[in-house]
Structure formats: structure tokens, C-alpha cells
Amino acid sequence: MLKLDLIKDVLAAALSTGGDFAELFVEDTLRTSLTMVNGQVEEGISGRDHGVGIRIFRGLTSVYGYTNDSSRGGLLAAARQAAAAIAGVSGRLDLQLNQVPTGNSHPIRIMPHTVETHKKVDLMRRAHKAASAYDDLVTQVRVGFADEEQNVLVANSEGLVAEDQRVRTRFSVQAVASKNGEKQTGVSSPGRHMGFELFDSVVDVEAQAREAARSAVTMVNADLCPSGKMPVVIANEFGGVIFHEACGHGLEATSVAKGHSVFSDKLGQKIASDVVTAIDDGTIGNAWGSANIDDEGTPTRRNVLIEKGILKGYMVDKLNGRRMNMDRTGSARRQSYKFAPTSRMTNTYIANGTSTPEKIIASTEYGLYARYMGGGSVNPATGDFNFAVREGYLIKDGRIDKPVRGGTLIGRGSEVLLKIDMVGNDLDFGQGMCGSVSGSIPADVGQPCIRVSSITVGGRKEAE
């Protein structure tokens, strides 16, 4: 994407005022986004992003700048401007660049940009038709299609040059059911590090649409959720969003290195129940959050965060690794060249346990079954969270009983980890976009069915 002699010159300019490390991140991305509401295409956006980020370290000081002018003059000017913020004495740079071959664990069969737009729209129309026909209570259907092809090059003053290609495709259906002034929403949003073959081998758009409609219709007919402390069984797949938000962010060096995490300085200590093992793995083939290398050029890897309740590791990027005196873990990520990278999750999940979901339900005399989780809020410093239960059911006498709506789960991540007393054997993943200081990035969340022995459930009362 850039010639080696130009890379050398730009890195030299970046270090000209005394920096001890410099890095280039070159990005060229093609994107398409389509939105359909009630059968009509309302928005279609396609475009190309191209630019270069330049980062410089001097000890624990970091400077970041970026430009979309990738000419020699533009890059040298950007490098010198960033270097001006570093006060020091320049030394002699004898840089030997080493092009590192990047293996590909995420093969792509059909590049999205080679597929005509009308074929993408046809998928959306099929989904709209399936969701709309599910039930007369479905009053609105919103369908989205998005794909991107991101090509990146990372080079730094340690001699590294590495390239990667990330191709992602995602399909979403949002169905709204209405009854007596009440509206409920069902959502299905599968995505993968794949091309258009996603719809040949993984995603049945009509089945996804019917599932979104079923969830919305079920909830609009549901009673209100009771409140109080009770056992909660959280289903697999996107249920993992609670671990991701309330605990996962607290295991990123972004917060750990500065002591802003409840998990700082707790390596080797017990932070979860014995049945909990949690992993962040950026190597899973064609998974939504996977890549061959991270955005610092480090190969992604499988990082065990918690093993049988014991904190084993953090997710670490280069700068925070300096602060913590720890090696990088292939966890540095960023939204685009406009953001400096930092430690972020990739595909984060609670590993399989030994119980079946049926056994977990049967072992629960009374409680709440959260089939699908919705949005929520988290205080990353404390892990305090509040998450909506998008589709919930009461459990009575070891059986799933009537559906209930309006439930929320309220707690603290560090406490919930210790209260997980059963873990299922049905691990699955859900896809989302994760926001943090380095922007919005694709991330998988996952877990098998789990039970939290006691958690505060917020409910709703009928209006008087």
C-alpha cells in the first residue's frame, strides 16, 4: 500500500524530535450500507475511506495524528507535525524494515463489492415479507444490510511491516409489534468476517426475520415482569453482552493500566465462581470480531482471561503494555485511521460448562429466564450495570412459564461473576458494535446458558 522507502522516510520524520517509537497505520476501506423500512429502500450509502495514522511514543507519552493525503509530501508533513509535540533530542535512525507474511484464517469466497446492489436489496425484501407476514400485530419492519472491505498496512520503527484484509458482512431485521398502545421490538442481527457467501452457508434471512417478528409479538402479548431479587437464567449467544460490558471492558489494559478498573492488580486472584472460564479469542475462523493481526500488527491470539474463577490475564496493547510492563496480546484495535489503537475485545465469551440448559431450568424453582438481552448502561470504573431483558419468561417449578416484558437486570459485574453457579454446554455467539476511546468496532459476545443465583430484577407496573 506504501513503498518501503517512503515508509522509512516517514518513520524517520516522526522520530526526528526524539521519539523512541513511531508507527504508521494505512487504511483503504470500501463500505456499503442499505436501509429498508416497510418494504421501501430509504437509504443507500457506499463509499471509500482512505488515510494514514501516525503515532509516536516517547516513554509513556503518546502523540497521534492522521491524514488522508498519502502523497510523500502529505505524509512527511503529517509526521513532522506530530513529531513537533515530542520534546527531545533526535538520534540516528538505522531502520531495517521486515515485511512479515500474514497468514489468512478467514477465507472469503464472494467479495461484497462484486455483488450487484439489486441482489442485496432482494435479500432485504425477502426478509421484510417474511417478518410482515408473521402476524397482523407486526406494524413495522426495518431491514439493514452492511458490508465492508478493509485493507490495512501497519509499519513501525521496530522494523515491522504487516498487511491484512478484513471483510465483514452483516444483516439486520427489526420488527415492531403493536397492541393497545404498547409497542415491542424484536431484533436479529447476524454478521461474520465473511463475504456474500454468508447467505449461502450461515444466514437464512427469512428465518431471521420470522424470529425477530416472533419475539416482538410474544412480548407485546406478555404480562409485566415482576421485580425483586431472584435467580436469573440467561440464555446463550447475545446473553454474553453482560460479561462483555460489565466485566470485559474492565479487563482491557485501557482501564487496568491507569487503575480505573475493579480488576486492576488482581492477577492470580479469585474474581469469579469456580464454574466460570472466560476467553477473548481474535483467531476464531470468520468470526465477526476476528482478524489475522491487530491494529498494531501483532498476530491475534486466544487469551484466557479467567480460568475456573481465577484472573489469568488482561487484554494488552503496546502503550499500556509499557505502563504495565506486560507483553502485547494481539488486542489493539481501532475504528479507522482516525483513531489511535488501544486494547479492545475481539470475540469474548464464557466457555462451555457441564450442565445442559434443560438441567439449569429444571434446577430453578422460581426466577426469570432471559432469552434475549437488549441494550443497557455500564459504569466501566465500577462495573455497575443496568440491562434490558428484550425477551423474558418466568420460571416456575423448574419450567419456563409465561412471557414477561419490561424486565431489567441490575447489578455489578464483579459480584455477578461470583454468583454464576451453573454454566451450560451450548456456547453460541451474537454480534455487536462496541464503542470505546478508539471508536466503534465489531465484536462478538458469547456464552452458553448460565444461571446467576441472585440478581436484582427491575420490573414495571401497569399505569393507573
N, C-alpha and C positions, 0 to 999 in steps of 0.2 A: 504493500500500500504506500510505503515511502522507501526511497532508496537508502541504502546503508550509510552512504557518505553524508547525506542530508541529516539522517538521524544523529550521527556522530557530531555534526556541527551544531545542531540544535541543543543536544545534551551539554556540549561544551559551553555554549552561551548561557544555558541555565545555571551552570556551576561557576560562572565567571566571577561571582562576587563572594565565593566562599562556602557555598552549599556543599554538603557531603553526600548527597544523593539526589538524582534527578530521574524523572520518568516521563515518558510520552504515552498517551493513550489516543490512538487513532480510531475513529468510528465512521462507518458508512452503512446507513440503515435505510431499507425500504419498508414502508408501512402502508397497510390498508385497513380502514375501519368503516363498517356499514351498519346502519341502524334502521330497523323496520318497526313501525308502530301500526298495529291493527291492519296489517297486510300491505301497507304503503311504505316504500323506502323514503325515509325522512332525511337521512344524512349519509353522504358517502365521501370519505376523505382518503386520499392517498398522497404520499409524498416521500421525500428523501431527506434524511438528516446526515450531514457530513461535517466533521470537525475534529479538532485535536485538543486534548487537555494536557497541560504541562504542570507537573508537581515537583517541588523542590523541598528537601529537608535540610536543616542544619540542627543536629541534635534532635530535640523534641519539638522544634519549631517547624511548621509546615506552611508553605505558600502554594496556592493553586490558581492557575489562570487557564483560559481556553480561548480558542479562536476557530472560526470556520474558514479562515484563509490558510490553506495548506501549501501555499507557494513558499519557496525558500525565504523570500523577504518577509512574508507574513509570519512564518514560524519563528524566524530569528528575532523579529521584533517582539513577538509574544514572550519568547524565552527571556530576552533581556529585561522586559518589563516586569516579569515575575521575579527575576533574579535581583532586581533593584530593591526588593523588600527584604533581602537577606544581607545582613551586615557582617562582613568578614573579609578575609584575605584570600584571594584566589590562589590555587595551586596549579601545578602542571597536570593535565589530564591525559593519561595514556590509555585510551579506551579500545578494547578489543571486543567487538560485538560477536555474539554466538547465536546464530539462528537455531532455536530449539524446535525440533519437529513436534507438532501437536497431534496426537492420535485422535481418532473420532469415534466416540462411543455412542453417538446419536445420529445414525444414518437417516438421510432424508430421501424419499423416493420422488415426491412431486413438489417442486418448489412453488410456493404460493403465488409468486408473481407471474408464473407461466399459465395460471388458470384464469380463464375469462371471467369477468365480473358477473355475467349472467348466470354462470354455474353456482357462484356463491349466493347470489340472490335466490336462485331456485331452492337451495337448501333452506334458506330463511322462510320462503313461502310455505314449504312443506311443514316446517315447524309451526308456523303461525296457524295453518289449517288444522293440524293435529291438536294443538292446545285449545283453539277456539271451539272445536267440535266436542271436546271432552265433556262439557256440562254447560247448561244455559246460564249458570251463575258466573261463568268466566266473561268479564266485561272488557278486559283489555289484555292484549298480548304484545309484548315488546321483545324483539329478537335482535341480537347483535352478532356480528362476525368481525373478527380481527385477526390479522396475521402480520408478522414482521420477519425480515431477514436482516440480521445484524452481523456485520463483518467488523472485526476488531484486530488491531495490532497493538501490542504492548512492548515497549523497549525502555531499558533503564541503564543507568551509568554503571551497574554491576556487570554489564555485558549481555544481558538478556534481550532477545528478540523473539517474540512468540505471537502467533496469529490464531484466531478462532472464528468459527461461524456459528451463530445461534439462530435457528429458525423455529418460530413458535406460531401456533395456530390455536385460536380459542373461539368457542361458540357459546352463546348465552341465550336463555329463554327466561323471561319474567312474565308470569301470568297473574292477573289480578282478579279475584272473585269478590262479588259484592252481594250483600243480603241485608235488608232492613237498615241501611245506612252504614253497615260495617263493611270494611274492606280488608282483605287479607291477601298476601302476596306469596307466591311460590316461585322458587328460583332454581335453575340448573345451569351451571357454567363450566362445562368441561374444557380442558385445554391440555396441550402437550408440547414438548420440544419436538415437533413433527411438522411436516408439510401437509398438503391437501389429502394425503393418504390417511389422515386422521379419520376421515369419514368413510373410509373403506374398512378399517380394521378396529376402530375404537369407539367412535361416537355414532349412535343411531339418533339422528336429530328429532325424529318423530317420537321415539321413546322418551327422550329427554324432555320434549315439550309436554307430553302427557303427564310425566312425573311432576313437572312444575305446576301444571293445572290441577292434578290430584291433590297436591299439598295445599294449594290455595283454597280449593273447595272444601277439603277436610277441615281446615282451620276456620273458615267463615261459618261453618256449622257447629263449631266446638263451643263448649262451655268455658267460662273464665277459669284461669289457673288459680288454685289456692296458694296462699303464701305461708311462709314459716320455714323452719329448719327441717330438712328431711334428706334421706338418701336420694341421690340422683344418678341414674344410669344414662351415660352419654354415648350415643351410637358412634360407629366408626366413621371414617372419612373426614368430613369437614368439622366434626366434633373436635379435631385436633387444633382448631383455631384458638381454643382457650390456652392450651400449652404454649402455642406459638406466641400469643400476645402477652399472657400473664407471666410466663416463665422464660420462653425462648429469647426475648429481647434482653432479659436480664443476664443471659449467658453470652451475649455478644461483648467483645472487648471494648466496643464503643462506649458502653456504660461501665463495664467492670474496671477498666484501666484507671478511671477517674474516681473510683469508689462510689459511683452513683447507682450501684446495683445491690440488691439484698444478698446477692450471691458472691460479692467480692470477697476475696481472701478465704474462701470456703472449700478449696480443693481438698479432696480426701475426706470431707465431712459428709455426714448423712443429711440429705436435704429432701428426700422423698421416701415413700414406703418401699419395702423390700421388693415389691412386685413391679416397680417402675424402672424400666431402662429406656432412655431417650437418646436419639441419634439425629444428627444432621448429616445428610449424605448428598453431595453435589454430583455424584458419579452415576446415579441411577439412570439406566438407559432410557432416553427420550422422555424423561420426567420433566414436568413444567419448569421446575427451578434448577435443572441441571445445566452444566456447561463443561467443556473439556478443561478449560483453565478459568481461573477467576480473573477479575479485572486488574490485578497486578501481575498477571502472567504465571501465577503459581498453579500447578495442577490441582483440580478439585479432588476431594477425598471424603472418605467416610469417617466422621468424627463422633466418637461416643462421648456424649455429654454427661449422662447419668447412667450408672451401671448398678442395678439392684439397689437403688436408693442412694448410692454414693456419688458425689460430684467428681467426675473424672477429667473434665476439660472444658475449655471455653472455645468460642469461635474467634480467631485472631487474625488481624490484618497487619501489615508491615509497621505502620506508625505506632499503633497500640502495642504491637509486639515489642517495640523498643521501650515503651513505657513499662511494660510488664516483665521484660526480659524473657520473652517466650517466642517460640518459632511460629511462623505463619501456618495457618491450617487450610489454605485454599478457600477462604471465606470472604475475601474482599470483593465488594460489589458496588455498582453504581447504576443509576438510571441511564446516563448517557455521558458523553464527553464534557457536558456542562457541570458535572458533579465530581468532586474528589471521592475516591472509594473509601469505604470503611467496612468493618466486619458486619456481615449480614447473614441471615439464614438462607438456605437453598431449598432442600426438601427435608423438613423437620418433623419427626414423628416419635410417638411412643411405640416401642417394639411389641410384638405379639407376646401374650401371656399364655396361660394354660387352660383358662376357662372358656366355655362356649358362651355366646350371647344368651342362649336359652337358659343355661345354668345361672348366669348372672341375674336374669329377670326372675327366675324361679326362686332365687335366694333372697329376693327383696319383697318383704311383706307389704310395705307401703312406701311409695315415693313417686318420683317423676322420671319419666323416660323422655329424654331429649333426642328426638330423631334427627332434626336438623337445627343447627345453630345459625343465628343471624349476626347482625352487627353488634358492636359494643364499644366500651371505652376502657382504657387501662392507664394507670399511673405507672410509668416504667421504673420510677425510682423505688416504689413500694410494692408493685405487683398487684395493687388493689384493682379489681375489675368489676364490670357490670356488663353482662352479655344477654342479648335477647334469645329466647328459645323460639325459633321460627315455626317449628312443628313439635308439639309435645303431647304426651299422654300420661294419665295417671297409671300407676302400678298398684294393684290391689291383690292381696293374697297370692303373690308370685305370678301374676298375669297382667298383661297390658290391658288396661280398661279403656275408658272413654278418652277422646281427644280433648285437650285444653289449650286455650290460647292466652296470649298476653303474659306469659311467664318470663322471668329474667333470673339469671344466676348471678349472685353477688358474693364476692369473696376476695381472698388474697392468694396469689399464685403459690407462694411458698407454703402456705397452710394446706391448700388443696392437694399439693404433691404428697403430703404426708397422710392425707385421708383417702387416697386411692387404695381401696382394699381388694378389688378384683379387676383383672385385665383379661380381655377376651383374646381369641385366636383368629380374628377376622380383619386384620390390618387392611386399610384402604386409605386412599388419599383424595383430598379435594384441592382445588386450585384457587389462588387468590393473588391480589396485588398488595404488596407490603410497602408501607411508607416509613421512611426514616430520614436521617440527615443527608443520606446520599441519594435521595429520590425514591421513586416508586418502582419496584422490581417484582418480577414474577416469582412466586414462592409456593411450594406445595406444603400443605399441612396434613397430618395424618395420625391415625391411631386405630387400634381395634376398639371394640366396645369396652368401656370402663365403668366402674362404679365408684362414686365418691360417697363415703359413708355418711357424711353430713355436710350440707351446704345450705346457705340461705337462699330461698326461692322467693322472689318478689312476684306478686300476682296483681290482679285488677278487680275492682268491684264494679257492679253494674251501676250506671248513673241513676240517681233517684229523681 
